[in-house]
Amino acid sequence: MSMTFLEANAAVTGPGQIFELIDAEVRGVKMKVFKNAPAHLGQLFAGARGHGDKPFLVYENETYTFAQASDRIDALASLLVNTYGVKKGDRVAVAMRNFPEWVMSFAAIISVGAINVSMNSWWTEDEMDFALEDSGATVLICDQQRFDIGAASCVKKNVKVLVVRAEKPLPAGVDKWEEVLPLGDKHPGADISPDDDATILYTSGTTGRPKGAVSTHRAIISSIMAFSARNNVFLMSGTKLKEVDGPEVPTSFILIVPLFHVTGCVPVMMSCFVAGLKLAIMYKWDPEKALEMIEREKITNFVGVPTQSWDLVNSPAFEKYDTSSLRAVGGGGAPSPTSLVGKVNDKVKNGNPQLGYGMTETNAFGPAITGSDYLSHPTSTGRATWPMIVEVRDENLKPVPTGQSGEIWFFGPMLIRGYWNRPDATAETIVDGWLRSGDLGRLDADGYVYVEDRVKDMILRAGENVYGAEVESAIYEHPAVHEAAVFGVPHERLGEEVGVAILPNDGMTLTPEELWAFLDAKIAKFKIPTQVVIMTEPLPRNAAGKFLKRELQQKVVKGELKASSR
């Protein structure tokens, strides 16, 4: 007989368990922390060497074992400290595609006590210049394309540059990875405490400059351990997963999101580091290429944004490839259309649909759902497991009754400590150790979380709240819809009306009239989009795969996108 969810939480984190929780004070706030957590990330990276000749990083036709990757991490650590003069607390920026060198750089930087600054590889010269200035980075490790964009900024700021996979001759004073990496050097070591800073990840700001979210060693380790503990809680509380039909295969991940995004960095890449798992790296997202890699590398875990799961199972090439190795398909970053849950469950033979609700500010950890729980609660993003606590609060910052909507708040040791050089933003987002998510949602009596919209993205139509996620979910049930993004459009009388941009599936058409007829019986009249744009190209997304709704909104307002009105 399975335990209740609370009983399973208590059993997994109880005295004598690997994930035992104890009371501690972190930066003046009392909370539960993992008793058996390593002191710092350097210990985790050093432990990866113990996985020896097991394959670690697979990229195109290259494979690095854990031992080979560890040799390069130690060498780069030596270069940073002994040649570049990097000291504890210094910032070292990384700007490149998802290359194996990104992973090695991350480990080397953090294990010498420096702070890894993850730079968005889609940034322009101005954006790179801002982040280098804001973080005060002393070294930049980058690929050729990012060097071409940021070279002038590095000269101006006297930033030392190390280029990986250089494609042309480099200027004097700029180092080439394969020429200067001192293979064979020992790791110089470092004196690191749990609450020392480890990473700066820049959040994609919707207005103004992005903010640098700062995580400590404790925060990242807490997130990694919480992910592992959560799996045990699910199984002990009765979550049913599919019985595997076929041979068991070693757990492995495919990397389909950027490493500079928290999902790619923490639950995917760091899980592989810690558990000795293979990480197959994609050059760029392509559904058929992903299917080919899943078959070839026998991938078990597919973690990305819901649009990528949607792309995968709806790919015309899906049946051409063997996906029987897959055990989990899902991810996070955005609400998932309810129709996707059943589709993943039906089409992926041994794979369970899953969804996680985390943020950069929570190191990707948060409520999650999978297997039978997800099939029975397809509109939920799941339940939180300890040591995370979730509350829903009103505009006066007071908890609301069960089932009532409000802003979702998070608490636990996996939260960021704040924003780099932004005490104002830190004070606004982190209150008494609690993190304001900026998301609207509710909790049911069983602890399931339902995310309804962003606080700032909720559409207020004539006094009625319209949640984009609910409208999108209904739209995705139409068989002709491939992508859909709902947003508010200013309206003189109503305040706002509901707009949507839709990309139909290949070979299919959809008219606004057909959409309106389809939605009439599904959702309330006031929620049905009155401004409909049928796109002929994919909807714009940011580097994390999220739709750029404000960009779509502005193009409709300016008439750059022609919307049909109801």
C-alpha positions in Angstrom: 0.0 0.0 0.0 1.4 3.3 -1.0 2.0 6.2 1.3 0.3 9.6 1.2 2.3 12.3 -0.5 3.1 13.9 2.9 4.1 10.6 4.4 6.4 9.9 1.4 8.0 13.3 1.8 8.7 12.6 5.5 10.0 9.1 4.8 12.5 10.2 2.1 13.8 13.2 4.1 13.7 11.6 7.5 16.6 10.8 10.0 19.2 8.4 8.6 18.1 8.8 5.0 20.4 10.0 2.2 18.1 13.0 1.8 17.7 13.8 5.5 16.7 17.3 6.2 18.0 19.3 9.2 17.3 22.8 10.5 19.8 25.5 9.5 20.1 29.3 9.1 21.0 30.4 5.6 21.8 34.1 5.2 19.8 34.9 8.3 16.7 32.8 7.3 15.8 29.6 9.1 15.0 26.7 6.8 15.5 23.0 6.2 18.6 21.9 4.3 20.1 18.5 3.3 22.3 17.1 6.0 24.4 15.1 3.6 25.0 17.8 0.9 28.5 18.2 -0.3 30.1 21.4 0.9 30.5 22.9 -2.6 30.2 22.0 -6.3 33.9 21.4 -6.7 33.4 18.2 -4.7 30.8 17.1 -7.2 33.0 17.9 -10.2 35.9 16.1 -8.7 33.8 13.0 -8.0 32.8 12.8 -11.7 36.3 11.5 -12.4 35.3 8.3 -10.6 33.0 7.5 -13.5 36.1 6.8 -15.5 35.7 5.6 -19.1 31.9 5.8 -19.1 30.8 8.1 -22.0 29.9 11.5 -20.8 29.6 14.1 -23.6 28.5 13.1 -27.0 28.5 15.9 -29.7 28.3 15.2 -33.4 31.0 12.6 -34.0 32.9 13.4 -30.8 32.7 11.5 -27.5 34.4 12.5 -24.2 34.5 10.0 -21.3 34.3 11.3 -17.8 38.0 10.8 -17.4 38.8 12.8 -20.5 36.4 15.6 -19.5 38.0 15.7 -16.0 41.5 16.0 -17.5 40.3 19.1 -19.4 38.5 20.5 -16.5 41.6 20.2 -14.3 43.8 21.7 -17.1 41.4 24.7 -17.6 41.3 25.3 -13.8 45.1 25.4 -13.8 45.1 27.9 -16.8 42.5 30.1 -15.1 44.4 30.3 -11.8 48.1 30.1 -12.8 48.0 31.9 -16.1 45.0 34.2 -16.1 45.2 35.0 -12.4 41.6 34.2 -11.6 40.9 34.4 -7.9 38.0 33.3 -5.7 34.9 35.4 -6.4 36.2 36.6 -9.8 33.6 36.4 -12.6 34.4 34.3 -15.7 31.9 34.6 -18.6 31.0 31.8 -20.9 29.5 32.6 -24.3 29.1 29.8 -26.8 26.8 27.3 -28.4 26.1 24.0 -26.6 29.6 22.7 -27.1 31.4 20.1 -24.8 33.7 23.0 -23.9 30.8 24.8 -22.3 30.4 22.0 -19.8 34.1 21.8 -19.1 34.4 25.5 -18.6 31.5 25.6 -16.2 33.1 23.0 -14.0 36.5 24.5 -14.1 35.4 28.0 -13.3 33.2 27.1 -10.3 35.6 24.5 -8.9 38.3 27.2 -8.5 35.9 29.4 -6.5 35.2 31.8 -9.3 31.6 32.7 -10.5 30.4 31.3 -13.9 28.6 34.0 -15.8 26.3 32.3 -18.4 25.9 34.6 -21.4 23.0 34.2 -23.8 24.5 33.0 -27.1 21.7 34.9 -29.0 22.9 38.3 -27.6 23.9 41.2 -29.8 27.1 43.2 -29.3 25.3 45.7 -27.1 23.8 43.0 -24.9 27.2 41.2 -24.5 28.8 44.5 -23.7 26.2 45.2 -21.0 26.7 41.7 -19.3 30.5 42.0 -19.3 30.2 45.4 -17.7 27.5 44.4 -15.3 29.2 41.2 -14.1 32.7 42.7 -14.1 34.0 39.6 -15.8 37.8 39.3 -16.1 37.9 36.4 -18.6 35.6 35.4 -21.4 35.5 31.8 -22.8 33.7 31.8 -26.1 33.3 30.3 -29.6 34.2 32.1 -32.8 30.8 33.7 -33.4 30.6 35.1 -29.9 34.2 36.4 -30.2 33.4 38.2 -33.4 30.4 39.9 -31.6 32.1 40.7 -28.3 35.8 41.3 -29.3 35.6 45.1 -29.2 34.0 45.0 -25.7 36.7 42.7 -24.4 39.4 45.0 -25.6 37.7 48.0 -24.1 37.2 46.3 -20.7 40.6 44.5 -20.7 38.9 41.1 -20.6 41.1 38.1 -21.3 39.7 35.9 -24.0 40.0 32.2 -24.6 38.3 31.0 -27.9 37.1 27.4 -28.4 36.8 25.9 -31.9 38.4 28.9 -33.6 37.5 29.1 -37.3 40.1 31.7 -38.3 43.3 33.3 -37.1 42.9 35.2 -33.8 44.4 38.6 -32.9 47.5 38.8 -30.8 46.7 38.3 -27.1 43.7 36.1 -27.7 44.2 32.5 -26.8 43.1 29.4 -28.7 41.7 26.6 -26.5 43.7 23.7 -28.0 46.9 25.7 -28.0 47.0 26.8 -24.4 45.1 24.2 -22.4 47.8 22.6 -20.2 46.7 19.0 -20.3 48.3 17.0 -17.5 48.2 19.9 -15.0 46.7 19.2 -11.6 43.7 21.1 -10.4 44.9 24.0 -8.2 42.1 23.4 -5.6 40.1 26.1 -3.8 38.7 27.0 -0.4 35.0 27.2 -1.0 32.1 27.6 1.5 28.5 26.4 0.8 27.1 30.0 0.6 29.8 31.4 -1.7 28.5 32.6 -5.1 28.7 30.1 -7.9 26.7 31.3 -10.9 25.2 34.3 -12.5 22.4 33.5 -15.0 20.9 36.5 -16.8 17.1 36.3 -16.9 15.4 37.4 -20.1 13.9 40.7 -19.1 10.6 41.7 -20.7 11.4 45.3 -20.2 14.8 47.0 -19.7 18.1 45.2 -19.1 18.2 41.5 -18.0 19.0 40.8 -14.3 21.8 38.6 -13.2 20.4 35.9 -10.9 23.1 34.8 -8.4 23.1 31.2 -7.1 25.3 29.9 -4.4 27.0 26.4 -4.2 24.3 25.4 -1.6 21.5 26.5 -3.8 22.6 24.5 -6.9 23.4 21.4 -4.8 20.1 21.7 -3.0 18.3 21.7 -6.3 20.2 18.7 -7.7 19.5 16.7 -4.5 15.9 17.8 -4.4 15.4 16.4 -8.0 16.7 13.1 -6.9 14.7 13.0 -3.7 11.5 13.9 -5.6 11.7 10.8 -7.8 11.6 8.7 -4.6 8.7 10.6 -3.2 6.7 10.1 -6.4 7.2 6.3 -6.4 6.5 5.9 -2.7 3.3 7.9 -2.9 1.8 5.8 -5.7 2.6 7.6 -8.9 2.4 4.8 -11.5 4.8 4.8 -14.5 4.6 2.6 -17.6 5.9 -1.0 -17.4 8.8 -1.0 -19.8 8.4 -3.3 -22.8 11.8 -4.2 -23.9 15.4 -4.2 -22.5 16.4 -1.8 -19.8 18.9 0.9 -21.0 21.2 3.1 -19.0 19.7 6.5 -18.1 20.9 9.3 -20.4 19.8 12.8 -21.5 19.6 14.6 -24.7 20.4 18.3 -24.4 17.8 20.3 -26.5 17.9 23.6 -24.6 20.7 26.1 -24.1 23.2 25.5 -21.3 23.0 29.1 -20.4 19.3 28.4 -19.5 18.8 26.9 -16.0 16.9 23.8 -17.4 19.9 22.8 -19.5 22.4 23.7 -16.9 21.0 22.2 -13.6 18.5 19.4 -14.0 20.0 18.1 -17.3 23.8 18.8 -17.3 24.4 18.7 -13.6 22.4 15.5 -13.2 24.7 13.8 -15.7 27.8 15.1 -13.9 26.6 13.8 -10.5 25.1 10.4 -11.6 27.6 9.5 -14.3 25.1 9.7 -17.2 25.6 10.3 -20.9 24.7 13.7 -22.3 24.0 13.8 -26.0 24.3 17.4 -27.2 22.3 18.9 -30.1 23.8 21.6 -32.2 20.4 23.3 -32.5 16.9 22.1 -32.0 15.5 20.0 -34.9 12.8 17.4 -34.2 13.9 14.9 -36.8 17.6 15.2 -35.7 16.5 14.7 -32.1 14.6 11.5 -33.1 17.7 10.2 -34.9 19.8 10.9 -31.8 17.3 9.3 -29.5 17.4 6.1 -31.6 21.2 6.1 -32.1 22.2 7.0 -28.5 19.3 5.2 -26.8 18.3 8.3 -24.9 15.9 7.9 -21.9 15.2 11.4 -20.8 13.9 14.2 -23.0 13.7 17.5 -21.1 12.9 20.8 -22.7 10.0 23.3 -23.1 6.6 21.9 -23.9 6.8 23.2 -27.5 9.7 20.8 -28.1 7.7 17.8 -26.8 5.0 19.0 -29.1 7.4 19.2 -32.0 8.7 15.8 -31.3 5.5 13.8 -31.1 4.0 15.7 -34.0 7.0 15.3 -36.3 6.1 13.6 -39.6 9.2 11.6 -39.1 8.2 10.2 -35.7 7.3 6.7 -36.8 10.6 6.4 -38.8 12.7 6.2 -35.6 12.9 3.9 -32.6 11.9 5.8 -29.5 11.4 2.8 -27.2 14.4 3.9 -25.1 12.5 7.0 -23.9 11.3 6.8 -20.3 10.4 10.5 -19.7 9.3 13.2 -22.1 8.6 16.7 -20.9 10.3 19.5 -19.1 9.1 22.9 -18.0 9.4 26.6 -18.7 5.8 27.1 -19.6 2.4 25.5 -19.1 1.8 22.4 -21.3 -1.3 22.0 -23.5 -3.6 19.4 -22.0 -3.8 17.6 -25.3 0.0 17.1 -25.3 -0.2 14.9 -22.1 -2.3 12.2 -23.7 -0.4 12.4 -27.0 3.0 11.8 -25.4 1.5 9.0 -23.3 0.0 7.4 -26.4 2.8 7.8 -28.9 5.9 7.2 -26.8 5.8 3.5 -26.1 7.7 3.4 -22.8 7.8 7.1 -22.1 5.8 8.9 -19.4 4.7 12.5 -19.9 6.1 14.8 -17.3 6.1 18.5 -16.4 8.1 20.6 -13.9 7.5 24.1 -12.8 10.8 25.8 -11.9 12.5 29.1 -12.6 16.0 30.5 -13.0 15.4 31.9 -9.5 14.7 28.4 -8.1 17.5 26.7 -10.0 14.8 24.9 -12.0 13.3 23.0 -9.1 9.7 23.3 -8.2 6.4 21.4 -8.3 6.3 18.6 -10.8 4.1 15.8 -12.2 4.5 12.6 -14.2 2.9 9.3 -15.0 -0.5 8.5 -13.7 -0.7 11.7 -11.7 -0.3 13.7 -14.9 -2.9 11.8 -16.8 -5.4 12.3 -14.0 -4.4 16.0 -13.5 -3.5 17.2 -17.0 -3.9 20.9 -16.2 -1.7 20.8 -13.1 2.1 21.3 -12.9 2.2 19.0 -9.9 3.1 19.1 -6.3 6.1 20.4 -4.5 8.4 18.1 -2.5 10.5 19.0 0.5 12.6 21.1 1.2 10.6 23.4 -1.1 7.5 25.0 0.2 4.8 26.7 -2.0 2.2 29.2 -1.0 -0.4 31.2 -3.0 -0.8 34.8 -1.7 -3.0 37.8 -2.4 -2.0 41.4 -3.2 -1.5 42.0 0.5 1.0 39.2 0.7 -1.3 37.0 2.8 -2.0 33.3 2.0 -5.3 32.7 0.2 -7.8 29.9 0.9 -7.3 26.6 -0.9 -8.5 26.8 -4.5 -8.3 30.6 -4.7 -6.0 32.3 -7.2 -3.1 34.5 -6.3 0.6 34.9 -6.8 2.7 31.8 -6.3 5.5 32.1 -3.8 8.5 29.7 -3.2 10.7 28.9 -0.2 13.7 26.7 0.2 17.5 26.4 0.0 17.5 26.1 -3.8 16.5 29.8 -4.3 19.0 32.4 -5.7 20.4 34.7 -3.1 19.5 37.7 -5.2 20.3 39.7 -8.3 23.8 40.9 -9.1 24.2 44.6 -8.2 20.4 45.0 -8.0 19.4 45.3 -4.4 16.2 47.0 -5.6 15.2 44.0 -7.7 16.3 41.6 -5.0 14.1 43.3 -2.3 11.2 43.3 -4.7 11.4 39.6 -5.5 12.7 38.0 -2.3 10.7 38.8 0.8 11.8 37.3 4.2 13.5 34.5 2.3 10.4 33.8 0.1 10.6 34.2 -3.7 7.7 35.9 -5.5 7.3 33.9 -8.8 5.4 36.6 -10.7 3.0 33.8 -11.7 -0.7 33.5 -11.0 -2.0 30.2 -9.8 -3.8 28.2 -7.2 -3.4 25.1 -5.0 -6.0 22.4 -4.6 -6.7 20.4 -1.4 -4.2 17.7 -2.4 -1.4 20.2 -3.0 -1.5 20.2 -6.8 -0.3 23.5 -8.3 -2.2 25.1 -11.2 -0.4 27.9 -13.0 -2.8 30.2 -14.7 -0.7 33.0 -16.2 2.1 35.5 -15.5 0.9 38.3 -13.1 1.9 40.9 -15.7 0.6 38.8 -18.7 -2.9 38.1 -17.4 -5.4 39.7 -19.7 -8.0 41.9 -18.0 -11.0 42.1 -20.4 -13.8 44.3 -19.1 -13.1 43.3 -15.5 -12.8 39.6 -16.3 -9.5 37.8 -15.8 -8.4 35.8 -18.9 -5.5 33.3 -18.4 -3.5 32.7 -21.5 -2.6 29.2 -20.6 -6.2 28.1 -20.4 -7.1 29.6 -23.8 -4.0 28.1 -25.4 -4.8 24.7 -24.0 -8.3 24.8 -25.7 -6.8 26.1 -29.0 -4.2 23.2 -29.0 -7.0 20.7 -29.1 -7.7 21.7 -32.7 -6.0 19.2 -35.0 -4.7 21.9 -37.3 -2.8 23.9 -34.7 1.0 23.5 -34.4 1.9 26.6 -32.3 -0.3 29.1 -30.5 0.5 32.1 -28.3 -2.3 34.1 -26.6 -1.7 37.8 -25.6 -3.6 40.9 -24.6 -4.4 43.6 -27.2 -5.3 47.1 -26.0 -9.0 48.0 -26.5 -10.6 51.4 -25.8 -13.8 50.1 -24.2 -12.8 46.8 -22.8 -9.3 47.7 -21.6 -7.9 44.6 -23.3 -9.2 42.0 -25.7 -7.8 38.6 -26.3 -5.4 38.0 -29.2 -3.7 34.9 -30.5 -1.1 34.0 -33.1 -1.3 30.5 -34.6 0.9 28.5 -36.9 -1.0 25.6 -38.5 0.5 22.2 -38.9 2.3 21.4 -42.2 -0.2 20.8 -45.0 -3.2 22.0 -43.0 -5.1 25.3 -43.0 -7.1 27.1 -40.4 -9.3 30.2 -40.7 -10.2 32.5 -37.9 -13.9 31.6 -38.5 -13.1 27.9 -38.0 -11.2 28.6 -34.8 -14.1 30.7 -33.4 -16.6 27.9 -34.2 -14.3 25.4 -32.6 -13.9 27.4 -29.4 -17.5 28.4 -29.0 -18.4 25.3 -27.1 -15.1 24.9 -25.2 -14.5 28.1 -23.3 -16.5 31.2 -22.2 -17.3 33.7 -24.8 -15.2 36.4 -23.2 -12.1 34.2 -23.3 -12.3 33.5 -27.1 -9.7 35.5 -29.0 -11.2 38.3 -31.0 -7.9 39.1 -32.7 -6.6 36.1 -34.7 -3.3 36.1 -36.6 -2.7 33.0 -38.8 1.1 32.8 -39.2 3.0 31.3 -42.2 6.3 31.0 -40.2 7.1 29.8 -36.7 6.2 32.1 -33.8 9.1 34.1 -32.4 10.7 32.5 -29.3 13.5 33.5 -27.0 16.6 31.3 -26.4 14.7 29.3 -23.8 12.1 28.4 -26.3 9.3 30.6 -24.9 7.1 32.5 -27.2 7.8 36.3 -27.4 4.2 37.3 -26.7 5.0 41.0 -26.2 6.7 41.1 -29.6 3.6 39.6 -31.2 1.4 42.0 -29.3 3.3 45.0 -30.5 3.3 43.8 -34.1 -0.5 43.5 -34.0 -0.9 46.9 -32.4 1.4 48.5 -35.0 -0.4 46.7 -37.8 2.8 44.8 -38.8 0.8 41.6 -38.3 -2.7 41.5 -39.8 -5.2 40.2 -37.3 -8.7 39.1 -38.2 -11.3 40.6 -35.9 -14.5 39.0 -34.6 
